[in-house]
Amino acid sequence: MSREGSLQAAAGAGVRRRGVGISISSPGKFIQNGLRDLLRYASWIEELGFDTITIGEHIITSEEIAVRGNERWYREQVLWPDPMVTLGAVAAVTERVRLCTSIYIVPLRPAAAVAKMVATVDALSNGRLTLGVGAGWLQREFDTLGVPMKGRFARMEDTIRACKVLWTEAPASFHSPTVNFDEVWCLPQPVQPGGPPILFAGDPGGAVAARIAELGDGWIVRTGAVKDAAEEAEKITADIGQIRQAVAAAGRDPNLLLFQIGTLAERDESGRPDLDAAFARVNRYWDLGIEMVQVSLTQFVDRPEEVRPFLTAVAGALVTSRN
């Protein structure tokens, strides 16, 4: 498969269309028999026709998580399995659905370690990985790992540059202010030519747009940045336009960009998730040109027995109507 073919596959089944995926991040509430429950859920997600399975990460959590996050579930005690280990296991029980990190905190790891883990999951999944990355925000996470938080954006960019070399050259050499190596092999290389599609998270100011123009294949839109639907649509439209302009100015085709966003659950008077409101939000995002919308199990599901009925309901409302 060509690089262009990989990007089209990441947008959904080889053609540009509306895609819908399921996020399995923070799975504490909806697992009963341990993390292996996620593998059964992954099989259901593929069976029901979803396009992607997404997982995010924190290596450690602390009380700052609760201050920043959603009051219902984003707590310091939240369960965060390692995304690459989890997606490697998911790859073994699925054949079609794409696997995505949203996000993988790149500056927490050495560049060669990132390249190795990403390439391994891509190889195990036969080229189904999409790599969503970010620089991180939790100071205590960096402190616990003994990694400086200062300079994390430059390290993230150098790491992605170094990964692209390790994924395409053997032996490989790379030199930058933060990453350096000479004549090394890092095998296996990814199945997807040049490595998996890379989506950057972050507010699309000049730095993020420039980062995507040089190194990325798309943008992970921040969920809930603006509460009002009309204002949110206006902001997303402007932000996507800014990124497209930066990519075109770099001599690349903005039509190949991928855009992805997650959903937040709206709740009715009883406190239950309002699925009709969620489905309407997904359609609004599709209409804004965001190809891939991720629906979070954690946002909508409280008990293990709710997982299959919820997935079936979402598939019936969105998977069959997306084209």
C-alpha positions as CSV (number, residue, x, y, z in Angstrom):
1,M,0.0,0.0,0.0
2,S,1.3,3.5,-0.9
3,R,1.6,6.3,1.6
4,E,-1.5,7.9,0.1
5,G,-3.4,4.6,0.4
6,S,-2.5,4.5,4.1
7,L,-3.9,8.0,4.7
8,Q,-7.1,7.1,2.9
9,A,-7.4,3.9,4.9
10,A,-7.0,5.9,8.1
11,A,-9.9,8.1,7.0
12,G,-12.0,5.0,6.6
13,A,-12.0,1.8,4.4
14,G,-9.8,3.3,1.7
15,V,-12.1,6.1,0.7
16,R,-12.8,9.6,2.2
17,R,-16.0,9.3,4.1
18,R,-17.5,9.8,7.5
19,G,-16.0,7.5,10.1
20,V,-16.9,6.6,13.6
21,G,-14.8,4.9,16.2
22,I,-15.0,3.8,19.9
23,S,-12.6,5.0,22.6
24,I,-11.7,2.5,25.2
25,S,-9.7,4.9,27.4
26,S,-10.0,4.8,31.2
27,P,-12.0,1.5,31.2
28,G,-12.4,1.0,34.9
29,K,-16.2,1.3,35.0
30,F,-17.1,-1.1,32.2
31,I,-14.7,-4.0,32.8
32,Q,-15.7,-6.9,35.1
33,N,-13.1,-9.6,34.7
34,G,-10.0,-7.5,34.2
35,L,-8.4,-5.9,31.2
36,R,-9.0,-8.9,29.0
37,D,-12.6,-7.7,28.8
38,L,-11.3,-5.1,26.4
39,L,-10.3,-7.8,23.9
40,R,-13.9,-9.0,23.8
41,Y,-15.2,-5.5,23.4
42,A,-12.7,-4.9,20.6
43,S,-14.1,-8.0,18.8
44,W,-17.6,-6.5,19.1
45,I,-16.5,-3.1,17.9
46,E,-15.1,-4.7,14.7
47,E,-18.1,-7.0,14.3
48,L,-20.4,-4.0,14.4
49,G,-18.6,-2.2,11.7
50,F,-16.8,0.7,13.5
51,D,-13.8,2.2,11.8
52,T,-11.4,2.7,14.7
53,I,-10.6,1.7,18.3
54,T,-8.9,4.5,20.2
55,I,-7.0,4.6,23.5
56,G,-5.2,7.4,25.3
57,E,-2.8,7.4,28.1
58,H,-1.3,8.7,31.3
59,I,1.6,6.7,32.7
60,I,0.8,8.1,36.1
61,T,-2.0,10.1,37.5
62,S,-2.3,12.5,40.4
63,E,-4.8,14.9,42.0
64,E,-4.2,17.4,39.2
65,I,-6.1,15.1,36.9
66,A,-9.3,15.6,38.8
67,V,-9.0,19.4,38.6
68,R,-8.5,19.3,34.9
69,G,-10.9,16.5,33.9
70,N,-14.6,15.6,33.7
71,E,-16.2,15.6,37.1
72,R,-17.9,12.2,36.5
73,W,-14.9,10.0,35.7
74,Y,-11.6,11.8,35.3
75,R,-10.1,11.1,38.7
76,E,-6.6,10.2,39.9
77,Q,-7.7,6.6,40.5
78,V,-8.7,6.2,36.9
79,L,-7.4,3.1,35.1
80,W,-5.0,3.8,32.3
81,P,-3.5,0.7,30.6
82,D,-0.5,1.2,28.4
83,P,-1.8,2.1,24.9
84,M,0.8,0.3,22.8
85,V,0.6,-2.9,24.9
86,T,-3.2,-2.8,24.7
87,L,-3.4,-2.1,21.0
88,G,-0.9,-4.9,20.4
89,A,-3.3,-7.2,22.1
90,V,-6.3,-5.8,20.3
91,A,-4.4,-6.3,17.0
92,A,-4.4,-10.0,17.7
93,V,-8.1,-10.3,18.1
94,T,-9.1,-8.1,15.2
95,E,-8.4,-8.0,11.4
96,R,-10.0,-4.9,9.9
97,V,-10.6,-2.1,12.4
98,R,-7.9,0.6,12.7
99,L,-6.1,1.2,16.0
100,C,-5.4,4.7,17.2
101,T,-3.7,6.4,20.1
102,S,-5.3,9.6,21.3
103,I,-3.0,10.6,22.6
104,Y,0.4,9.0,23.0
105,I,2.7,11.3,25.1
106,V,5.8,11.3,23.0
107,P,8.3,13.3,25.1
108,L,8.0,10.9,28.0
109,R,10.1,8.3,26.1
110,P,13.4,8.1,24.2
111,A,12.9,8.4,20.4
112,A,14.2,4.9,19.6
113,A,11.8,3.4,22.2
114,V,8.9,5.3,20.5
115,A,9.9,4.1,17.1
116,K,10.3,0.5,18.2
117,M,6.9,0.3,20.0
118,V,5.0,2.0,17.3
119,A,6.5,-0.1,14.5
120,T,5.8,-3.3,16.4
121,V,2.1,-2.5,16.8
122,D,1.9,-1.5,13.2
123,A,3.5,-4.7,12.1
124,L,1.4,-6.9,14.5
125,S,-1.8,-5.2,13.1
126,N,-0.6,-5.5,9.5
127,G,-0.5,-1.7,9.0
128,R,-3.6,-0.6,10.9
129,L,-2.1,1.9,13.4
130,T,-2.8,5.6,13.4
131,L,-0.5,7.5,15.8
132,G,-2.1,10.4,17.7
133,V,0.5,12.3,19.7
134,G,0.8,15.1,22.1
135,A,3.4,16.8,24.3
136,G,1.7,16.2,27.7
137,W,0.6,18.6,30.4
138,L,1.0,16.9,33.8
139,Q,4.1,18.2,35.5
140,R,4.1,15.4,38.1
141,E,4.0,12.8,35.3
142,F,7.3,14.2,33.9
143,D,8.8,14.5,37.4
144,T,7.9,10.9,38.3
145,L,9.6,9.6,35.2
146,G,12.7,11.8,35.7
147,V,12.0,13.5,32.4
148,P,12.2,17.3,32.1
149,M,8.9,19.0,31.2
150,K,10.7,22.0,29.8
151,G,11.5,21.6,26.1
152,R,9.0,18.9,25.6
153,F,7.6,20.3,22.4
154,A,11.0,20.4,20.8
155,R,11.7,16.9,22.0
156,M,8.4,15.7,20.6
157,E,9.2,17.2,17.2
158,D,12.7,15.8,17.1
159,T,11.4,12.4,18.2
160,I,8.9,12.2,15.3
161,R,11.6,13.3,12.9
162,A,13.9,10.6,14.3
163,C,11.2,8.0,14.1
164,K,10.6,8.7,10.4
165,V,14.3,8.0,9.8
166,L,14.2,4.8,11.9
167,W,11.1,3.6,10.1
168,T,12.5,4.1,6.6
169,E,16.3,3.6,6.8
170,A,18.5,0.7,8.1
171,P,21.1,1.6,9.1
172,A,19.8,5.0,10.3
173,S,21.5,8.1,11.4
174,F,19.9,11.3,12.9
175,H,21.2,14.4,14.6
176,S,19.2,17.1,16.3
177,P,19.5,19.2,19.5
178,T,17.7,16.5,21.5
179,V,18.1,13.2,19.6
180,N,21.3,11.8,18.1
181,F,22.3,8.4,16.8
182,D,24.6,7.0,14.1
183,E,24.4,3.8,12.0
184,V,21.8,1.9,14.0
185,W,19.1,-0.6,13.1
186,C,15.6,-0.5,14.6
187,L,13.6,-3.4,13.3
188,P,10.9,-4.3,12.5
189,Q,9.9,-1.3,10.5
190,P,6.2,-0.4,10.1
191,V,4.1,-2.1,7.5
192,Q,2.7,1.3,6.4
193,P,5.1,3.1,4.0
194,G,7.0,5.8,6.0
195,G,5.2,4.8,9.2
196,P,1.7,5.2,10.4
197,P,-0.3,8.4,9.9
198,I,0.6,10.9,12.6
199,L,-2.1,13.2,14.1
200,F,-1.0,16.0,16.4
201,A,-3.2,17.2,19.3
202,G,-3.1,20.8,20.6
203,D,-4.7,24.2,20.0
204,P,-4.0,25.0,16.3
205,G,-2.0,28.2,16.8
206,G,0.9,28.9,14.6
207,A,3.1,26.2,16.2
208,V,0.7,23.4,15.9
209,A,-0.3,24.3,12.3
210,A,3.4,24.4,11.4
211,R,4.1,21.1,13.2
212,I,1.4,19.4,11.2
213,A,2.6,21.0,8.0
214,E,6.1,19.6,8.5
215,L,5.6,16.3,10.3
216,G,1.9,15.4,10.6
217,D,-1.0,13.9,8.6
218,G,-3.8,15.6,10.6
219,W,-5.1,17.1,13.7
220,I,-6.9,15.8,16.8
221,V,-9.5,18.5,17.5
222,R,-9.9,19.4,21.2
223,T,-13.2,18.2,22.5
224,G,-15.4,20.7,24.4
225,A,-13.1,23.7,23.9
226,V,-16.2,25.8,23.3
227,K,-19.5,24.8,24.8
228,D,-21.9,26.7,22.5
229,A,-22.5,24.6,19.3
230,A,-22.5,27.5,16.9
231,E,-19.3,29.0,18.4
232,E,-17.7,25.6,18.5
233,A,-18.5,25.1,14.8
234,E,-17.1,28.5,13.9
235,K,-13.8,27.9,15.8
236,I,-13.3,24.4,14.4
237,T,-13.9,25.7,10.8
238,A,-11.4,28.5,11.3
239,D,-8.8,26.1,12.9
240,I,-9.1,23.5,10.2
241,G,-8.8,26.3,7.6
242,Q,-5.6,27.5,9.3
243,I,-4.1,24.0,9.2
244,R,-5.0,23.4,5.6
245,Q,-3.4,26.7,4.6
246,A,-0.2,25.8,6.5
247,V,0.0,22.4,4.8
248,A,-0.7,23.9,1.3
249,A,2.0,26.5,1.9
250,A,4.4,23.7,2.7
251,G,3.7,22.2,-0.7
252,R,1.6,19.3,0.5
253,D,-1.9,18.3,-0.4
254,P,-4.3,19.5,2.3
255,N,-7.0,17.1,0.9
256,L,-5.1,14.2,2.4
257,L,-5.3,15.6,6.0
258,L,-7.1,13.6,8.6
259,F,-9.2,15.3,11.3
260,Q,-10.4,13.4,14.4
261,I,-12.5,14.4,17.5
262,G,-14.0,12.8,20.5
263,T,-17.4,13.2,22.0
264,L,-18.6,14.4,25.4
265,A,-21.8,12.9,26.7
266,E,-24.8,15.1,27.1
267,R,-27.2,14.0,29.9
268,D,-30.9,14.1,30.4
269,E,-32.7,15.2,33.5
270,S,-32.3,11.8,35.1
271,G,-28.5,11.9,34.6
272,R,-28.5,9.3,31.9
273,P,-26.6,9.9,28.6
274,D,-28.7,11.5,25.9
275,L,-27.9,9.3,22.9
276,D,-29.9,11.4,20.5
277,A,-28.0,14.5,21.5
278,A,-24.7,12.5,21.1
279,F,-25.7,11.3,17.6
280,A,-26.6,14.9,16.6
281,R,-23.2,16.1,17.8
282,V,-21.5,13.4,15.7
283,N,-23.4,14.5,12.6
284,R,-22.4,18.1,13.3
285,Y,-18.8,17.2,13.5
286,W,-19.0,15.2,10.2
287,D,-20.6,18.2,8.6
288,L,-17.6,20.3,9.7
289,G,-15.3,18.0,7.7
290,I,-14.0,16.0,10.6
291,E,-13.7,12.5,9.1
292,M,-13.3,10.5,12.3
293,V,-15.4,10.9,15.4
294,Q,-14.6,8.8,18.5
295,V,-17.4,7.9,20.9
296,S,-16.1,7.2,24.4
297,L,-17.3,4.1,26.3
298,T,-16.3,5.8,29.5
299,Q,-18.4,8.8,28.9
300,F,-21.6,6.8,28.2
301,V,-21.3,3.3,29.8
302,D,-21.4,2.7,33.6
303,R,-21.6,-1.1,33.8
304,P,-20.2,-4.1,31.8
305,E,-23.7,-5.3,30.8
306,E,-24.3,-2.0,29.1
307,V,-21.4,-2.3,26.7
308,R,-22.9,-4.5,24.0
309,P,-26.3,-2.7,23.9
310,F,-24.6,0.7,23.7
311,L,-22.3,-0.4,20.9
312,T,-25.3,-1.8,19.0
313,A,-27.2,1.4,19.5
314,V,-24.4,3.6,18.3
315,A,-23.7,1.3,15.3
316,G,-27.4,1.3,14.3
317,A,-27.5,5.1,14.4
318,L,-24.1,6.0,13.0
319,V,-22.3,3.2,11.3
320,T,-25.1,2.5,8.8
321,S,-25.8,6.2,8.0
322,R,-22.2,7.6,7.7
323,N,-21.7,7.4,3.9
